[in-house]
Amino acid sequence: MGFGGQGIRNNTLAFSLSGSEIIDDTAAHTGEWGAIQLITTTVIASITMPNATNSDGYTAVSLDAGTVIFGDISAITLTSGIVTAHNI
């Protein structure tokens, strides 16, 4: 038997209990995030994901609203857009 919606519910609950930060400017932001959720179409100037290979692939491209980037994320700078950074 699969997890169905249970896994999604658990992820939502875990992130909501840890808090989040809305980022809507081009300043550099640092934190301990497990996911970045794009609220609007977004261009990322830089993102630091220490445990990911080639995370630069997320930069300098237009990413659609609704996209969620999961991982160990410690810094992000936007060129444009609005994101929610979910704490871990």
PEPEQUI-V418492 format. One record per residue. SS is DSSP state (alpha for helix, beta for strand, coil for the rest). Layout:
ss: (SS:SS)
//
This chain:
ss: (coil:coil:coil:coil:coil:alpha:alpha:alpha:alpha:alpha:alpha:alpha:alpha:alpha:alpha:alpha:alpha:alpha:coil:beta:beta:beta:beta:coil:coil:coil:coil:beta:beta:beta:beta:beta:beta:beta:beta:beta:beta:beta:coil:coil:coil:beta:beta:beta:beta:beta:beta:beta:coil:coil:coil:coil:coil:coil:alpha:alpha:alpha:alpha:beta:coil:coil:beta:beta:coil:coil:coil:coil:beta:beta:beta:beta:beta:beta:beta:beta:beta:beta:beta:beta:beta:coil:coil:beta:beta:beta:beta:beta:coil)
//
